[in-house]
Amino acid sequence: AQKITQTQPGMFVQEKEAVTLDCTYDTSDQSYGLFWYKQPSSGEMIFLIYQGSYDEQNATEGRYSLNFQKARKSANLVISASQLGDSAMYFCAPLKGGSEKLVFGKGTKLTVNP
Amino acid sequence: DAGITQSPRYKITETGRQVTLMCHQTWSHSYMFWYRQDLGHGLRLIYYSAAADITDKGEVPDGYVVSRSKTENFPLTLESATRSQTSVYFCASRSGGTGHGYTFGSGTRLTVV
């Protein structure tokens, strides 16, 4: 089974500051994708951002960006200018090329302090 | 309304009973999935389906049965519920193709007593 590591069970950040959530994964595949999801306390799963292993540039979506380091097998999520509404669980999920089975890490709980 | 809907939102059942969780999507997405979420485990894939009448096991399929006679529906059945199946269950769908996100339902919180 694919191993996904989110080393930070909990993170705290001050409002308006940037924060980086770590994700590393164990794969021998050259072709794969990497998804990040947000789960607020209300429970829904919200798609944030996607990075393909062959994408030349790091993915960005508004305040979210990925620090993708293919050789290190890491895809860290960077949230700029944190807002109180960013407080949530964040899940990293790699997807093997040619597969549709999305596998999730155990998540990082982010708390944004005012 | 367009989207992916799960029912019921909450369910309490007794050990040994059969229970079915429903999932319906209006996009005609090819792929549908069932995950369970437990503290300390994140989301784990139970079963998935690539199309009507095509299903396959995920990480934790034991104790569960799925069917997909129509593209839009993907019910999950617990044939004889056990306390270890107390969890939050999420259904998801995806159209397929690189970069397309998986869209999740709101979840069903199942308690087996």
Interface residues (C-beta under 8 A of the other chain):
Chain A: A1 G33 F35 G43 E44 M45 F47 Y50 G52 F91 E100 K101 L102 V103 F104 G105 K106 G107
Chain B: Y31 F33 Y35 G40 H41 G42 L43 R44 L45 Y48 A50 G58 E59 V88 F90 A92 R94 G96 T98 G99 G101 Y102 T103 F104 S106 G107
